[in-house]
C-alpha cells in the first residue's frame, strides 16, 4: 500500500513540477525578448518562484522515485511512474 501511495505522489509531483517549470521558463524567455541568451536571463530565472517551485517538485519526485525503487523492482516502478 505504501508503494502505491508513494508512486501516486511521485507521478503528481513530476507532472506538476514539469508544468510549473515550463511556465516559469516560458515567462523568462518572453521577458528576454531577443530570443538569445543573456546573463540577465540567468538572474531572472534565479528570482522566479515558478522555477524554484518546479525544481523542488522535481527533486521531490526523484526522492519518491528512489524510495519506491528501494521497495519494488524497476520493472514495476518505471511503468507505474510513466503515467
C-alpha positions in Angstrom: 0.0 0.0 0.0 2.8 2.4 0.8 4.4 1.8 -2.6 1.2 2.7 -4.4 0.9 6.0 -2.4 4.5 6.9 -3.0 4.2 6.2 -6.7 1.0 8.2 -6.9 2.7 11.2 -5.1 5.7 10.8 -7.4 3.6 10.9 -10.5 1.7 14.0 -9.2 5.0 15.7 -8.2 6.5 15.0 -11.6 3.5 16.3 -13.6 3.2 19.4 -11.5 6.9 20.1 -11.4 7.3 19.8 -15.2 4.2 22.0 -15.8 5.3 24.7 -13.4 8.9 24.7 -14.5 7.7 25.0 -18.1 5.6 28.0 -17.3 8.5 29.7 -15.4 10.9 29.1 -18.3 8.4 30.4 -20.8 8.0 33.6 -18.7 11.8 34.1 -18.6 12.0 33.5 -22.4 9.2 36.0 -23.0 10.9 38.6 -20.8 14.2 38.1 -22.7 12.8 39.4 -26.0 15.6 38.8 -28.4 15.5 35.0 -28.4 19.1 34.7 -27.5 20.7 34.0 -24.1 21.8 36.9 -21.9 23.3 36.9 -18.4 20.3 38.7 -17.1 18.1 35.8 -18.1 20.0 33.7 -15.5 19.4 36.3 -12.8 15.7 36.4 -13.8 15.5 32.7 -13.7 17.0 32.5 -10.2 14.5 35.1 -9.0 11.4 33.4 -10.5 9.4 31.5 -7.9 7.8 29.2 -10.5 11.3 27.9 -11.4 12.1 27.3 -7.8 8.8 25.5 -7.1 9.1 23.4 -10.3 12.6 22.4 -9.3 11.6 21.5 -5.8 8.7 19.3 -7.1 11.1 17.5 -9.4 13.5 16.9 -6.6 10.6 15.5 -4.6 9.7 13.3 -7.5 13.3 11.9 -7.6 13.3 11.2 -3.8 9.9 9.4 -4.0 11.1 7.5 -7.1 14.2 6.4 -5.3 12.1 5.4 -2.3 9.8 3.3 -4.5 12.8 1.7 -6.1 14.1 0.6 -2.7 10.9 -1.3 -2.1 10.0 -2.6 -5.6 11.7 -3.7 -8.8 12.5 -1.3 -11.5 10.2 -3.3 -13.9 7.3 -2.3 -11.7 8.2 1.2 -10.6 9.2 2.6 -14.0 6.0 1.7 -15.9 3.9 2.9 -12.9 5.5 6.3 -12.9 5.2 6.6 -16.7 1.7 8.0 -16.3 
